[in-house]
Amino acid sequence: MKLKLLTIILLMSGNLFSQEIDKEKIDQYITYIENNNGGIGSLSIYKDGNEVYNRSFGQGKLINVNYNKDTKYQIASVTKMITATLIFKLIEAGKLKLDTKLSDFFSDIPNSKKITIKNLLGHTSGLGNFAIRDGVIWVTEKASDKEIYDEIKKQGVTFEPDEKVVYSNSAYILLRMILEKKYKKDYNKIVIQEIIKPLHLKNFASIKSNPVNTFKSYKFTGTWNEIKEIEYTNVIGVGDIASTTKDMNIVINNLFQENLVNNKSLEVMKPVGKDEWGHGLALFPFGEKIFFGHSGDVLGSHSVLMYSPKDHISIAYCTNGERIPTNTFIEDLISNIYNKELKLPEIK
């Protein structure tokens, strides 16, 4: 699920970054993709807290699909960044601690007396991936929380807490359940209360809020055809939120402006040094350029949301029809933002 980005060499004159992003060059890149059926998606770029670029592409290739500027994309595991933010809000309120044990909430989970909230946030719990059962993705059909919880218990742990880092969807399902216990309300209502209303988001919703005007996922086989996705009620708090790229950028800019959590919490959320994972945020290195954020992948939709604290640039990208790998798109985009020469993708 974690987006793997190759380190690219940025050809720059010194360490200075131009205040102006070359929108024409980015447009050339997007137009090339659109004209060659290279994908379907949306891109939003913010600089210094303001949107400087927003474009959707490829939607016109879809047959009998209605859409507009408010049509949302499934942002998949970028949802985990929201879940982590909500956990840190509880910690700041004194209602939870990083060293609180999982056994305080779910004592029958294996190793729950050793696993902490910090382990769950940082993928160091030893818990696995409930979405894959017997080698098969089984969450394409609606399941109950009990079925999911039982699968987490059945899978158990594969290592001791803090022994290593292994991405865990099961850990974030449990974090969502903890949030619901502490707030005494469903996850979607917590997101409305703590994220949507304070930030005045218009196109951002957890699945139980029944978001409308949301894109399906597509695969290209000469033409774009809809594919079956996972059942999003099975991944609440893990990968269920739908959003526009603009609203995604509003969220991450407010996160780094410390409008959602304080500086202490933000520093704990971020990875340290060359670590890939922090506690809700991932590291995205591009040569000397460092971004923090999260990525997401389900069966047909993919997303990236990331922020550069040094350059105050944030990038939100969603695709519901991927032909150019998302990591390639982001690498090309970073190159086009920071370099003088236009870099175009290969469309196979």
SULGI-V874407 format. One record per pair of residues at least 6 apart in sequence whose ideal C-beta (glycine too) atoms are under 6 Angstrom apart, sorted by the first residue. I is the first residue (numbers start at 0). J is the second residue. D is the distance in whole Angstrom. If there is no record, write none. Layout:
I,J,D  I,J,D
//
This chain:
0,76,5  0,166,6  0,296,5  1,166,5  2,294,3  2,326,6  4,283,6  4,326,5  7,285,6  7,330,5  8,286,6  9,286,4  9,337,5  10,338,5  16,310,5  20,51,5  20,336,6  22,52,5  24,335,5  24,341,5  25,335,6  27,341,6  28,335,6  29,54,6  29,56,5  31,343,5  32,38,5  33,56,4  33,57,6  35,346,5  37,322,5  37,323,5  37,346,4  38,57,6  38,318,6  38,320,6  38,321,6  38,322,5  38,323,5  39,57,3  39,58,6  39,319,6  39,320,3  40,317,6  40,318,3  41,55,4  41,244,5  41,317,5  42,54,6  42,316,5  43,53,5  43,244,4  43,245,5  43,248,5  43,315,5  44,51,6  44,52,4  44,314,6  45,248,5  45,252,6  45,313,4  46,312,5  47,311,5  48,252,5  58,66,5  60,223,6  61,223,6  69,202,5  69,212,6  70,212,5  70,214,6  71,202,5  71,210,6  71,213,4  71,241,4  71,242,6  71,243,6  72,214,5  72,317,4  72,319,6  73,241,5  73,300,4  74,240,5  74,242,5  74,295,5  74,302,4  75,238,4  75,295,3  75,296,6  75,297,5  75,302,6  76,238,5  76,295,4  77,293,5  77,295,5  77,302,5  77,304,5  78,238,5  78,239,6  78,240,4  79,171,5  80,279,6  80,293,4  82,171,6  82,174,5  82,175,6  82,236,5  83,120,6  83,279,2  84,259,5  85,178,5  85,193,6  86,174,6  87,260,5  87,264,4  89,95,4  89,181,6  94,181,6  97,116,5  97,117,4  98,115,5  99,116,5  100,112,6  100,115,6  101,108,6  101,111,4  101,114,4  102,111,4  102,112,5  104,177,5  105,111,6  108,152,6  109,155,4  109,156,5  110,156,5  113,160,5  114,124,5  114,160,5  118,124,4  118,160,5  119,170,4  119,174,5  120,278,4  120,279,6  121,278,5  122,164,5  122,166,5  122,167,5  122,276,5  123,160,6  123,161,5  123,164,6  124,160,6  124,167,6  124,170,5  125,156,4  125,157,6  125,158,4  126,156,6  126,167,5  126,169,4  126,170,5  127,154,4  127,169,5  128,168,5  129,147,5  129,150,5  129,151,5  129,168,6  129,169,5  130,136,6  130,138,5  130,168,5  138,229,5  138,230,6  138,233,4  139,229,5  139,230,6  140,230,6  141,230,5  142,233,5  151,169,5  164,276,6  168,237,5  171,237,5  172,237,6  175,186,5  175,235,6  175,236,3  178,189,6  179,186,6  182,189,5  185,207,6  186,205,6  186,235,5  186,236,5  187,205,4  187,207,4  187,208,4  190,205,5  195,203,6  198,249,6  198,253,6  200,246,5  202,243,4  202,246,5  203,242,4  203,246,4  204,210,4  204,241,6  205,239,6  205,240,5  206,231,4  206,232,6  206,239,4  210,241,5  213,241,5  214,319,5  215,225,5  216,226,5  216,228,5  216,299,3  216,300,5  216,319,5  217,223,4  217,225,6  217,320,4  218,224,6  218,226,5  219,322,6  223,320,6  226,299,5  228,298,5  228,299,6  229,297,5  231,239,4  244,315,4  244,317,6  247,304,5  247,315,4  248,313,5  248,315,5  251,304,5  251,306,5  251,313,5  252,313,6  253,259,5  255,306,5  267,278,6  268,277,5  268,278,5  268,279,4  268,280,5  269,277,5  269,280,5  269,291,5  270,276,6  270,277,4  270,282,4  275,282,5  280,291,5  281,293,6  283,290,4  283,305,5  285,333,5  290,305,4  290,307,5  291,306,6  292,304,5  292,305,3  292,306,6  293,304,6  294,303,5  295,302,4  300,319,5  301,318,5  301,321,5  301,325,4  302,317,5  303,316,5  303,329,5  304,315,5  305,314,6  306,313,4  323,344,5  327,344,6  331,342,5  331,344,6  334,342,5  335,342,6
//
